[in-house]
Amino acid sequence: MSDAWSYREDIVSDSTMSLVGYDVEATDGKIGSVDEESNEVGASYLVVDTGFWIFGKKVVMPASTIIRIDPQEEKVYLARTKDEIKDAPEFDEKSYKDTTYRREVGEYYGRFPMM
């Protein structure tokens, strides 16, 4: 499970830099903005507020889905399409930090080839 929740080797994750508020881009367009982040080793993720895109819902994006962070533009780029993100396990405010939920999300995103 930890591979899904770890940053790729080519992503520089500066734990002093907050990504909260950054725009988030799927491979086919903007999906929202970072609402929350965790940089815990082996358990890193973003919670993305999708705003109007999927009716105000949030989604959890494991760190492995991040392909680029642009501090100048304040954008995070993901290796997933809007449809892949939209079809991910439902965000649950009460359980999104639980091992069972994280396993489900990690397995879901693990089905897609890494870009």
Phi, psi and omega in degrees: 000328187296331181301318179297332187258016177243145177293148174297156182299329183274001177262123177271112180258102179271107185296347177274346181263122178273137177264357180301129182095345178295145171289150180238127182246126169279179180294340183238028173132173183292139177244346181156210180220157182289124180260329183203155177215157172225133177246026179294131182303126180076005180214036183272140181199169170239143167256121184252125174274114185277356177054229182291339189300308174236054170057048173074015179278166175245156176225150176260128179244113176300150182304329182294343180278351181276125180253342179197145173236126180246097182296329180293317179273350185055055180228147173242131181251133182251154178265040180220150178276166176301317180296319178299319180289318180298326182272002181293162177308141182302135176289134178233111183307329184275333188237006187294346177263356181285150181301318182297314179296315181297324177297315180299314179295316179299318178293321179300306182290336178291345179287341184263144178295145177285141181264000000 
